[in-house]
Amino acid sequence: MPLSSPTVPREHIHTRAIDARGYLREDGLWDVEAHLTDVKTYPFDNHFRGVLAPGQPVHEMWIRLTLDDRLFIHEIEAVTDASPYAICPAITDNFKRLKGLSIRPGFTGKVRELLGGTEGCTHLVELMGPLATAAYQTIYPYRERKRREGAKSPSPKPGRKPHLIDTCHAFAADGEVVKRYWPDFYTGTSSGNNPTGTRGSPR
């Protein structure tokens, strides 16, 4: 269900939109792309660009990551199409510093280490979070589906704790989701039923 209806009249001022998409390439790698825009509902003056009309992007930026199955970054491209200052696009090449990293715990901190402050762009750095999530959502469920269909992707090694456990409320080690999908790592009591009654992949 959506949010509740506002109880006080209000005026729409600003919209930030982030669109993230994942693609399987013919060479077996993956492209994950994110697009960010910021727009206002009113016109305003900008020293470098003149008057920006309502709906004209203050920020419009893109990032593409090319990844393998291990979420290792093979290539990265960043583009700034719209920004409030003429110098903003000059920093996009710095994002190539992320080539060779893997999206794993600590990734966001490493991005800020390499591209924080004057070494990067605040908005492009912020896009790395949605990109990382989109990469997981693109690659892992697809590989799991192929594995279940009899593809050659290897099954998880027996005895290895799935990385999802305890990463959020739904994947609590003592919860019903872990009990159903990874009973060997379930830490709750044996009583209780799965409220959804679903089967299949947790993603």
C-alpha positions in Angstrom: 0.0 0.0 0.0 1.2 3.6 -0.6 1.9 6.2 2.0 -1.0 7.7 3.8 -2.6 10.8 2.4 -1.0 14.0 3.6 -3.1 15.8 6.3 -1.8 19.3 5.5 -1.9 21.0 2.1 1.5 21.1 0.5 3.3 22.3 -2.7 5.6 20.0 -4.7 9.1 21.7 -4.9 11.7 19.1 -5.9 12.1 15.7 -7.4 15.2 13.4 -7.3 14.8 10.4 -9.5 17.2 7.4 -9.6 16.8 4.7 -12.2 19.1 1.7 -12.0 19.1 -1.2 -14.5 21.1 -4.4 -15.0 21.9 -6.1 -18.3 23.5 -9.5 -19.2 26.0 -9.0 -22.0 26.7 -11.5 -24.8 30.3 -11.9 -23.5 29.0 -13.2 -20.2 29.7 -10.0 -18.3 27.1 -7.6 -16.8 26.4 -3.9 -17.3 24.7 -2.2 -14.4 23.7 1.4 -15.0 22.2 4.2 -12.9 20.8 7.6 -14.0 20.1 10.4 -11.5 18.2 13.6 -12.1 17.2 16.5 -9.8 14.5 18.9 -11.0 12.6 21.8 -9.5 9.0 22.8 -10.0 9.9 26.5 -10.3 12.3 28.6 -12.5 15.5 29.9 -11.0 18.6 31.7 -12.0 22.0 29.8 -12.3 25.2 31.8 -12.7 26.7 29.3 -15.2 23.6 28.2 -17.1 21.1 31.1 -16.9 17.5 30.6 -16.1 16.6 26.9 -15.5 12.9 26.3 -16.3 10.7 24.1 -14.2 11.5 20.4 -15.0 14.9 21.2 -16.5 17.5 19.1 -14.7 19.8 20.8 -12.2 21.7 17.5 -12.1 21.7 14.8 -14.7 24.3 12.1 -14.2 25.0 8.5 -15.3 27.3 5.7 -14.2 27.8 2.3 -15.9 29.7 -0.6 -14.2 30.8 -3.6 -16.1 31.0 -6.6 -13.7 31.7 -10.3 -13.7 29.8 -12.9 -11.7 31.9 -12.1 -8.6 30.9 -8.4 -8.8 34.5 -7.5 -9.8 34.5 -4.2 -11.7 36.1 -4.6 -15.1 35.1 -1.1 -16.5 33.4 2.0 -15.2 32.1 5.1 -17.1 30.7 8.2 -15.4 29.0 11.1 -17.3 27.6 14.4 -16.1 25.1 15.9 -18.6 23.8 18.6 -16.4 25.2 20.3 -13.3 25.0 23.7 -11.6 28.7 24.5 -12.2 30.7 24.3 -15.5 33.6 22.5 -13.8 31.6 19.5 -12.5 32.0 17.2 -15.5 35.8 17.5 -15.2 35.9 15.0 -12.3 34.2 12.1 -14.0 37.4 10.4 -15.1 38.4 10.0 -11.4 35.7 7.3 -11.2 38.0 5.0 -13.2 39.8 4.5 -9.9 37.1 2.0 -8.9 38.2 -0.4 -11.7 39.5 -3.5 -10.1 37.4 -3.3 -6.9 34.7 -5.8 -6.0 31.2 -5.0 -4.7 31.4 -6.6 -1.2 31.2 -5.5 2.4 33.2 -2.3 2.8 32.7 -1.3 -0.9 31.0 2.0 -0.1 33.7 3.0 2.4 36.4 2.3 -0.3 34.4 4.4 -2.8 34.4 7.3 -0.4 38.1 6.8 0.4 39.0 7.0 -3.3 36.5 9.7 -4.4 35.5 11.6 -1.3 35.7 15.4 -1.0 37.4 17.2 -3.9 38.4 13.9 -5.5 34.9 13.2 -6.7 31.3 14.4 -7.2 28.8 14.1 -4.3 26.0 13.0 -6.5 27.9 10.4 -8.5 29.3 9.0 -5.3 25.8 8.7 -3.9 24.8 6.7 -7.0 27.3 4.0 -6.1 24.9 2.7 -3.4 21.9 2.1 -5.7 24.3 0.7 -8.3 25.7 -1.9 -5.8 22.2 -2.9 -4.8 21.2 -3.2 -8.4 24.2 -5.3 -9.2 23.2 -7.8 -6.5 19.6 -7.9 -7.6 20.7 -8.4 -11.3 23.3 -11.0 -10.9 22.6 -13.3 -8.0 18.9 -14.1 -8.6 19.6 -14.7 -12.3 22.5 -17.1 -11.5 20.4 -18.9 -8.8 17.5 -19.4 -11.3 19.9 -20.8 -13.9 21.4 -23.1 -11.3 17.9 -24.4 -10.4 17.2 -24.9 -14.1 20.3 -27.2 -14.4 22.9 -24.6 -15.6 26.5 -25.2 -14.7 26.7 -22.4 -12.1 28.1 -24.1 -8.9 25.9 -24.5 -5.9 26.9 -22.8 -2.7 29.6 -24.7 -0.8 28.1 -26.8 1.9 28.6 -25.5 5.4 29.2 -21.9 4.2 27.0 -19.4 5.9 25.0 -17.4 3.3 26.1 -13.7 3.3 22.5 -12.5 3.5 21.9 -13.9 7.0 21.6 -11.1 9.6 21.9 -8.3 6.9 18.4 -7.1 7.6 15.2 -7.8 9.6 13.9 -10.3 7.1 17.1 -12.3 7.1 17.5 -12.5 10.9 19.2 -15.8 11.8 16.3 -16.6 14.2 13.6 -15.7 11.7 11.2 -17.6 9.5 13.0 -16.8 6.2 16.3 -18.3 7.4 14.5 -21.2 8.9 12.9 -22.0 5.5 15.9 -21.4 3.2 18.9 -22.1 5.4 17.8 -24.4 8.2 21.4 -25.3 9.1 22.0 -21.7 10.1 18.7 -21.1 11.8 19.2 -20.0 15.5 15.6 -19.6 16.6 13.2 -22.1 18.2 11.7 -25.0 16.2 8.1 -23.8 16.8 6.3 -21.5 14.5 5.2 -21.6 10.9 6.2 -19.6 7.8 3.5 -17.0 7.5 3.8 -16.7 3.7 3.9 -20.4 2.9 6.1 -19.6 -0.1 8.8 -21.8 -1.7 11.7 -21.1 -3.9 14.5 -18.5 -3.8 14.7 -15.9 -1.1 15.2 -13.3 -3.7 
